[in-house]
Amino acid sequence: MNYLVLLAFLAIVASLGSALYFMMKDGQDGKAKTNNMARALAFRVGFSILLFVCILLAWKLGYIEPTGLPLK
């Protein structure tokens, strides 16, 4: 489970970095901007939602347990 979370987090950071790259590259040459940046940000949102759903599913199936502060 830890590897899945780490892999998803790395995918989120990588897609955010690629969106930054496309934003900087597409704005320099004066041509019309492509949809690369929007696509990279859409993948980032998708990866974030997938990570959230996987964490909820793992909690529901008992793979992970909450370890918050004890209730008084």
N, C-alpha and C positions, 0 to 999 in steps of 0.2 A: 504494500500500500504506500509506503514511503517513496518508493521509486516512481509510482504513478503520479503522486503529488509533485515530486521534484520535476518529472518530465513535463507535466502540464504547466508548472510555473516557468520552466525554461522556454516552453513554447509561447507563453504569454509575453515574456520579456523579449524574445526573438522577434515576434510579430510587431511589437511596439518599436523595436529598433529598426526593423525594415520599413515601417511607416515613416519614421524620422528620416531615413535614407531617401525614400521616394519623395518626401516633402522637400528636402534640400535639393535633390537632383532635378526634379521636375520644374522647380521655380527658377533655375538659373538660365536655361537656354531660351526662354521667351516663347516657347511653343505652348500649345494648349496642354493643360495638365491631363494626365491619364488617370485612370481609376485605380492605379496601384496602391496609393496611400489609403483610399477608402476600403479597398479589399483587405489590406493588411490590418486595418483597425477592426473590420468586421470579423476577421479571423480571431483577433484578440478577444473580442466580446464573446465569440463562440467558445473559445478555449476557457474563458473565465466561467461561463455558464456550465460547461461540461465539468470543470473541476468542482464547482459547487454541487452539482448533481451527484458526482461520484463520491464526494465527502458525505453528503446526506445518505446516499445508498449504503456506504460502508458503515455509517453509524446505525442505520436501521437493521442491517444484517449482523451487527455485533462485531465487526472487524476492528472498530475503534470505539472508545468510550470517552465520554466527556469527563474532564478532570478539573472542573472549575472550583470556585470557593465553596466550602460547605455551607449549607443553609443553617441559620441560627434559629 
